[in-house]
Amino acid sequence: MNTADLGLPVTVPSTALFTDHYELTMLQAALSGGTAERRSVFEVFTRRLPDGRRYGVVAGTGRVLDAVENFRFDGPVLDFLREKNVVDGRTLDRLAGYRFSGDIWGYPEGEVYFPGSPIMRVEGSFAECVLLETVILSILNHDSAIAAAASRMSSAAGDRPLIEMGARRTHELAAVAASRAAYVGGFASTSDLAAGFRYNIPTVGTSAHAFTLVHDSERDAFRAQVDSLGAGTTLLVDTYDVAEAVRTAVEVAGPGLGSVRIDSGDLLLVAHRVRQQLDELGATGTKITVTSDLDEYAIASLAAAPVDSYGVGTQLVTGSGHPTASMVYKLVARAESADTGAPLVPVAKRSTGGKTSIGGRKWAARRLDERGVAEAEVIGTGQVPEELVDRQLLVELVKGGEVTATAREPLDRLRERHAAARAGLPLSATQLSRGEPVIPTEYLHLGSGS
């Protein structure tokens, strides 16, 4: 059984209503005005990275493909739109047969990106492309924000594994997506069983403070857990007195105790004391896991501590202070008419206030220096320079409405891609201090064609 194909229940019948009201009213007006069939090119990009971040991480692409395939206006959805007078009858007839038949290109999931990077390009008629704006941005903004936080945390953790455990700090369905994005960004496992079921992410978990408190003594709680789960389990040692709990844990489980978890206090100090105590008790192989509101800065501060793994919740699923990647979905080119083969012309928003966009159907490539390290994100229209042809970033995801054979990839492949992409950036990319994007964005040929 391929659990990734099973999905999870949602509160609407399809992804078609994961959209904004005005997407449908634009369609109605375009049908009336004769522009609905114009070939159009929309691009997803961000004008800037979150304050202080050096790079972004593309995540959610696989979920976008699922959403596009499931973007269907079935009977109950059409009935709702009719009852609420959202659009007219002509538009409802058009929606009833909606199937995306265009092309989608994008940065492969796990890749890094920078301001202006055309992270995803959606091409087709205006009528079919405009409806996908909200659902695509919803997925990419959320998942990329989580993956970026996860990447920073996994970089700070080094070789020590990270456990995603933020399900109780976010929406129940967002928690599943967050687990997936965290895994892409470098986390090793999750506490969320729905994520394990949906995406085959390794799941872990043993006990909480409630388990200790429900017993008459800490010893009774440890004994019950060890008897049931074996000496290799992880015992939570900070419900009462940590030193006493560690002593009791080793007495109950023996020196082969798998791990102890510390969830409060001065983690740096407590971890050193626990390590010393475990070694003195002969439990030299017992590992130490720390939790308690960790973020990338706290993880980095524990680099010298005798910690073996970290559990991260709230800060991860909220993007460590940046819960969105601030991506936008903009029309950058459209045909001169609805005629088949009509040439594309660049279009762009020209308003003030930092919300301008750059017209034209774009390509993207990453230029490397003589050591193979990235030195610029190059974005352009028209002909790709010969020296950058083999460094292009966009890959074909959907062709003629069908997901391509290579578009869906195992999550482990996405994790590997991200690790390689991050390793190919200048060393300062992984610094936690505030700074500008680690490489500049350069533009070529813009305005010369689409």
C-alpha positions in Angstrom: 0.0 0.0 0.0 1.3 3.4 -1.0 0.2 5.5 2.0 1.1 8.7 0.2 -1.9 8.1 -2.1 -4.4 7.7 0.7 -4.7 11.4 1.7 -6.4 12.8 4.8 -10.0 14.1 5.2 -10.6 17.8 4.7 -13.7 19.9 5.4 -14.5 20.6 1.8 -15.1 18.0 -1.0 -12.1 19.1 -3.2 -9.3 21.6 -3.4 -11.4 23.8 -5.7 -12.7 25.8 -2.7 -9.2 26.4 -1.3 -9.4 29.7 -3.2 -10.5 33.3 -2.8 -13.9 34.6 -4.0 -12.3 37.0 -6.4 -10.6 34.3 -8.4 -14.1 33.2 -9.6 -15.4 36.7 -10.2 -12.3 37.4 -12.3 -13.1 34.3 -14.3 -16.7 35.4 -14.8 -15.6 38.9 -16.0 -12.9 37.4 -18.2 -15.5 35.1 -19.9 -17.8 38.0 -20.4 -14.9 40.2 -21.7 -13.4 37.7 -24.1 -10.0 37.4 -22.3 -10.5 34.1 -20.5 -8.8 32.0 -23.3 -5.8 34.2 -23.6 -2.6 32.2 -23.0 -1.1 33.4 -19.8 2.1 32.9 -17.7 2.0 33.3 -14.0 5.0 33.1 -11.8 5.5 32.5 -8.1 8.3 34.4 -6.4 9.2 36.5 -3.4 10.4 40.0 -3.5 12.5 39.6 -0.4 13.5 36.9 2.2 12.3 37.2 5.7 14.4 39.7 7.7 17.8 38.3 8.4 17.5 35.1 6.4 20.3 34.2 4.0 18.3 31.8 1.7 14.9 30.2 1.2 13.9 26.6 0.8 11.4 25.3 -1.7 8.9 23.0 -0.1 5.4 21.9 -0.8 5.8 21.2 -4.6 4.5 17.7 -4.3 1.5 18.9 -2.4 0.8 21.5 -5.1 0.7 18.7 -7.7 -1.8 16.8 -5.6 -3.9 20.0 -5.2 -3.9 20.8 -8.9 -5.0 17.2 -9.8 -7.8 17.4 -7.2 -9.0 20.9 -8.3 -12.5 19.8 -9.4 -15.8 21.6 -9.1 -18.1 18.7 -8.3 -21.9 18.8 -7.6 -21.9 20.0 -4.0 -19.3 22.6 -4.7 -21.2 24.0 -7.7 -24.4 23.9 -5.6 -22.7 26.0 -2.9 -21.5 28.6 -5.5 -25.0 28.7 -7.0 -26.8 29.1 -3.7 -24.5 31.9 -2.6 -24.7 33.7 -6.0 -20.9 33.7 -6.2 -20.9 33.6 -10.0 -23.4 33.4 -12.9 -24.7 30.3 -14.7 -22.3 30.6 -17.6 -19.3 30.6 -15.2 -20.8 27.6 -13.3 -21.0 25.7 -16.5 -17.4 26.4 -17.2 -16.3 25.4 -13.7 -18.2 22.1 -14.0 -15.7 20.9 -16.6 -12.6 22.5 -15.1 -9.5 20.5 -15.6 -6.1 22.2 -15.6 -4.6 21.4 -19.1 -1.6 23.7 -19.0 2.1 23.4 -18.0 3.8 23.9 -14.7 7.6 24.4 -14.3 9.3 24.9 -11.0 12.4 24.8 -8.8 12.7 21.1 -7.7 11.5 20.6 -4.1 14.3 21.0 -1.6 16.2 23.5 -3.7 17.1 26.9 -2.3 15.9 30.1 -3.7 16.5 33.9 -3.4 14.6 37.2 -4.0 13.1 37.2 -7.5 13.6 33.5 -8.1 10.7 32.2 -10.3 10.0 29.3 -7.9 7.1 28.1 -10.0 5.7 29.0 -13.4 2.1 28.2 -14.4 1.2 28.4 -18.1 -2.2 27.9 -19.8 -5.3 29.9 -20.4 -6.1 32.8 -18.1 -9.3 31.0 -17.1 -7.5 27.9 -15.8 -4.4 29.5 -14.3 -6.0 32.3 -12.4 -8.0 29.9 -10.3 -4.9 28.2 -8.9 -3.4 31.3 -7.3 -4.6 30.9 -3.7 -4.1 27.2 -3.3 -0.6 27.3 -4.8 0.4 30.2 -2.6 -1.2 28.6 0.5 0.9 25.5 0.1 4.2 27.0 -0.9 4.1 29.9 1.6 3.4 27.6 4.5 5.7 24.7 3.6 8.6 26.8 2.5 8.5 28.8 5.7 8.6 25.6 7.8 11.4 24.1 5.6 13.5 27.2 5.9 13.2 27.1 9.7 14.0 23.4 9.7 17.0 23.9 7.5 18.4 26.5 9.9 17.8 24.2 12.8 19.3 21.1 11.2 22.3 23.1 10.2 22.7 24.3 13.8 22.2 20.7 15.1 24.9 19.3 12.8 24.9 15.5 13.0 22.5 15.3 15.9 19.0 14.2 14.8 16.0 16.5 15.2 12.4 15.3 16.1 9.5 17.4 14.8 6.9 17.6 17.6 4.8 20.6 16.9 1.4 19.1 16.1 -0.3 20.5 19.2 0.9 24.0 18.4 -0.8 24.4 15.0 -3.9 23.4 13.0 -4.3 19.6 12.8 -3.9 19.5 9.0 -1.2 22.1 8.9 0.7 19.9 11.4 0.9 17.1 8.8 2.2 19.5 6.1 4.7 20.9 8.7 6.0 17.5 9.4 6.6 16.9 5.7 8.3 20.3 5.2 10.5 19.7 8.3 11.6 16.4 7.0 12.6 18.0 3.7 14.5 20.6 5.7 16.6 18.0 7.5 14.5 16.7 10.5 14.8 13.0 11.0 11.4 12.0 12.5 8.1 13.3 13.8 5.8 12.7 16.7 2.7 13.1 14.5 1.2 9.8 13.5 -0.9 11.4 10.7 2.4 12.5 9.0 3.8 9.1 9.4 0.7 7.6 7.8 0.4 10.1 5.0 4.1 10.5 4.1 5.9 7.5 5.7 8.0 9.8 7.9 9.5 7.9 10.8 7.6 8.5 14.0 8.9 8.4 17.6 7.5 9.0 21.1 7.4 7.5 24.5 5.8 9.3 27.4 4.8 12.7 28.8 4.7 14.1 32.4 1.1 12.9 32.7 2.3 9.3 32.6 4.6 9.9 35.6 2.0 11.8 37.5 -0.7 9.2 37.1 1.5 6.7 39.0 2.1 6.6 42.8 5.8 7.2 42.3 8.3 8.0 39.6 9.8 4.6 40.1 6.4 2.9 39.4 6.1 5.0 36.2 9.6 4.1 35.0 9.0 0.4 35.8 5.7 0.3 33.9 7.3 2.0 30.8 10.4 -0.2 30.8 8.3 -3.4 31.3 6.2 -2.4 28.4 8.6 -0.8 26.0 11.9 -2.3 27.0 15.1 -0.9 28.4 15.8 0.9 25.2 13.0 3.4 25.8 13.4 7.1 26.6 12.5 8.1 30.2 11.4 11.6 31.0 13.4 12.7 34.0 12.4 16.3 34.9 8.9 15.8 36.4 10.3 16.1 39.9 14.0 16.1 40.8 16.3 15.4 37.8 19.2 13.9 39.7 16.9 11.5 41.6 15.0 10.6 38.4 18.2 9.7 36.6 19.4 7.5 39.4 16.0 5.8 39.5 15.9 5.4 35.8 19.2 3.5 35.7 18.2 1.4 38.7 15.0 0.4 36.9 16.3 0.0 33.3 19.9 -0.9 34.0 22.9 0.6 32.3 21.4 -0.3 28.9 18.8 2.5 29.3 18.2 3.9 25.8 17.8 7.6 26.5 16.6 10.2 29.0 14.6 13.3 28.0 15.0 16.7 29.6 12.1 19.1 29.0 12.8 22.1 31.3 15.4 24.1 33.1 18.8 25.4 32.0 19.3 22.8 29.4 23.1 23.4 28.9 23.8 23.0 32.7 21.4 20.2 33.2 22.6 18.2 30.2 26.2 18.3 31.5 25.1 17.2 35.0 23.0 14.4 33.6 25.8 13.2 31.3 28.2 13.1 34.2 25.7 11.3 36.4 24.8 8.7 33.8 28.5 8.0 33.2 29.1 7.6 36.9 26.2 5.1 37.1 27.7 3.1 34.2 25.1 4.1 31.7 27.7 5.4 29.3 25.7 4.5 26.3 22.5 6.2 27.4 21.6 9.1 25.2 20.2 12.5 26.1 17.3 14.2 24.3 16.4 17.8 25.0 13.1 19.5 24.3 11.4 22.7 25.7 10.7 25.6 23.2 13.9 25.1 21.2 14.7 27.2 18.1 17.8 27.4 15.9 19.5 29.8 18.4 18.9 27.5 21.4 20.1 24.5 19.4 23.3 26.3 18.4 23.8 27.3 22.1 23.8 23.6 23.0 26.4 22.6 20.4 29.0 22.0 23.2 26.6 20.2 25.5 26.5 16.4 25.7 23.2 16.3 23.9 22.3 13.5 21.4 19.1 14.7 19.8 16.6 17.6 19.9 12.8 17.8 19.9 11.3 20.9 18.4 7.7 22.0 18.3 6.3 25.6 18.5 9.2 27.4 16.8 9.4 25.0 14.0 5.7 24.9 13.0 5.5 28.7 13.2 8.5 29.2 10.9 10.7 30.3 13.8 9.3 33.8 13.8 8.5 33.9 10.0 5.3 31.8 9.4 5.1 32.7 5.7 7.6 33.0 2.9 5.8 36.0 1.5 5.5 34.5 -2.0 3.2 36.0 -4.6 1.6 34.7 -7.8 1.8 37.3 -10.6 0.8 37.4 -14.2 4.1 38.1 -16.1 3.1 37.5 -19.7 -0.1 37.0 -21.8 -1.0 36.5 -25.4 -2.0 39.5 -27.5 -5.3 37.8 -28.3 -7.2 34.6 -27.7 -6.0 33.2 -31.0 -4.0 30.0 -30.9 -0.3 30.9 -31.4 -0.8 34.6 -30.6 2.6 35.9 -29.4 3.2 36.5 -25.7 3.8 40.0 -24.4 5.4 40.8 -21.0 3.1 42.4 -18.4 4.0 43.7 -15.0 2.6 45.6 -12.0 4.0 49.1 -11.8 2.6 50.4 -8.5 4.7 52.1 -5.8 5.4 50.8 -2.3 7.7 48.0 -3.1 5.1 45.8 -4.8 6.3 46.1 -8.4 6.9 43.0 -10.5 9.1 42.2 -13.6 7.4 41.1 -16.7 8.3 38.3 -19.1 8.5 34.5 -19.0 11.7 33.8 -17.1 14.4 31.2 -16.8 16.7 30.9 -13.8 20.2 29.5 -13.3 22.8 29.5 -10.6 26.2 30.6 -11.5 29.1 28.9 -9.6 32.6 30.1 -8.9 35.8 28.2 -9.8 35.4 26.1 -6.6 31.9 25.1 -7.5 30.3 27.4 -4.9 27.2 29.4 -5.8 28.0 33.0 -6.5 24.8 34.4 -8.1 21.2 33.6 -8.9 20.8 34.6 -12.5 17.2 35.3 -13.8 16.4 36.3 -17.3 14.1 36.2 -20.3 14.9 35.2 -23.9 18.0 33.3 -24.7 19.9 31.5 -21.9 23.6 32.2 -22.0 25.6 29.2 -23.1 27.6 29.0 -19.9 24.4 28.8 -17.9 22.4 26.2 -20.0 23.5 23.3 -17.8 22.9 25.3 -14.6 19.2 26.0 -15.1 16.9 25.5 -12.1 13.4 25.1 -13.4 12.2 21.6 -14.1 9.0 20.4 -15.8 6.3 19.3 -13.3 3.1 19.3 -15.4 2.8 19.0 -19.2 -0.6 19.3 -20.9 -2.4 19.0 -17.6 -0.6 15.7 -16.6 2.0 15.4 -13.9 5.3 14.3 -15.4 6.8 11.0 -14.7 9.7 12.5 -12.7 7.8 15.2 -10.9 6.9 13.2 -7.8 9.9 12.1 -5.8 10.4 10.3 -2.5 10.9 12.5 0.5 14.3 11.2 1.1 15.4 12.4 -2.3 14.1 15.9 -1.5 16.1 15.9 1.8 19.2 14.9 -0.1 18.6 17.6 -2.6 18.2 20.2 0.1 21.4 19.1 1.9 23.3 19.3 -1.4 21.9 22.7 -2.3 22.7 24.2 1.1 26.2 22.7 1.0 26.7 24.4 -2.4 26.2 27.9 -0.9 28.9 30.1 0.6 29.7 29.1 4.2 28.0 32.3 5.5 24.7 30.8 4.4 24.4 28.9 7.7 25.3 31.7 10.0 22.5 32.6 12.3 23.4 36.2 12.6 21.3 38.6 10.6 22.4 39.3 7.0 21.5 39.8 3.4 20.9 36.9 1.0 24.0 34.9 0.7 24.3 35.4 -3.0 22.9 38.3 -5.2 20.2 38.0 -7.7 21.2 39.2 -11.2 18.8 39.9 -14.1 19.5 39.5 -17.8 17.6 40.5 -20.9 14.5 41.6 -19.0 12.1 43.6 -21.1 13.6 42.2 -24.3 10.9 39.5 -24.7 9.1 36.7 -23.0 
